[in-house]
């Protein structure tokens, strides 16, 4: 399988989770903070909503990439 991270396209058959893991491993190796260091807008909005309803709150961040939103919580 050959992947072009610039266009997010892969060729060479069906992609498996292992193949996609390799794509993302390579992407994060090349650009460790590809999405920046600040939390995403959805993370800040969710945090504000949760703070209004209850405190303290535990959050499980699935598929957290390099963890910028996890660190925010």
Buried (B, 14 or more C-beta within 10 A) or exposed (E): BEBEBEEEEBEEEEBEEEBEEBBBEEBEEEEEEEEEEEBBEEBEEBBEEBEEEEEEEEEEBEEEBBEBBBEBB
